[in-house]
Amino acid sequence: MKFRAYRNWLIYAWTGERDLAFKQLAIAARIPGYLSYGQLRLHPYWDPLRGDPRFDKIVASLAPK
């Protein structure tokens, strides 16, 4: 299940389906331990989604408290 959610957002992001990518990413962000703040901030996989306020919101939701 985890791999499938990961793969979906990645495919959507790389093919320009940003709305679908964010929908899947929001789901993945709610799975404990699935994504990390550092991963979202640094990994180039996320480049197609950077600069979108939805991405910033998801990153902020995973920031250390």
MIVOTI-807480 format. One record per residue (C-alpha): residue in one letter; x, y, z. Coordinates in steps of 0.02 Angstrom, whole numbers, plus 50000, padded with zeros to 5 digits. Example, Ala and Ser with C-alpha at 12.3 -4.5 7.8 and 13.67 -1.06 7.14 Angstrom:
2
a506154977550390;s506844994750357;
***
This chain:
65
m500005000050000;k501365012450046;f502325009849884;r500755012149780;a500335028949861;y502145034449835;r502145029049655;n500495037649616;w500985055049673;l502655053349586;i501875048349420;y500585062149433;a501895075249476;w503035070249332;t501615070149205;g500935087149255;e499395080649345;r499705092149493;d497965091149568;l498035072249574;a499815072749640;f499295084049784;k497795073349823;q498905057849839;l500265067449931;a499025073850059;i498485055850092;a500285049950106;a500715064150226;r499415057550348;i500235040350358;p501355040750512;g503185038950466;y502865038350278;l503545055550233;s504725066850326;y504945085650331;g506765084050276;q506315072550132;l505045084950065;r506215099650087;l507755091950007;h507375077549887;p507325082049701;y505805070749675;w504765084949742;d505425098049620;p503895097349505;l502795102249652;r503875115749730;g503235133449726;d501425128149745;p500565133849906;r499825116349927;f501575109149935;d502115122250062;k500595117950169;i501005099350168;v502835102750207;a502325114050352;s501165100450420;l502675088850436;a503865101650513;p504595096950682;k503645104750824;
***
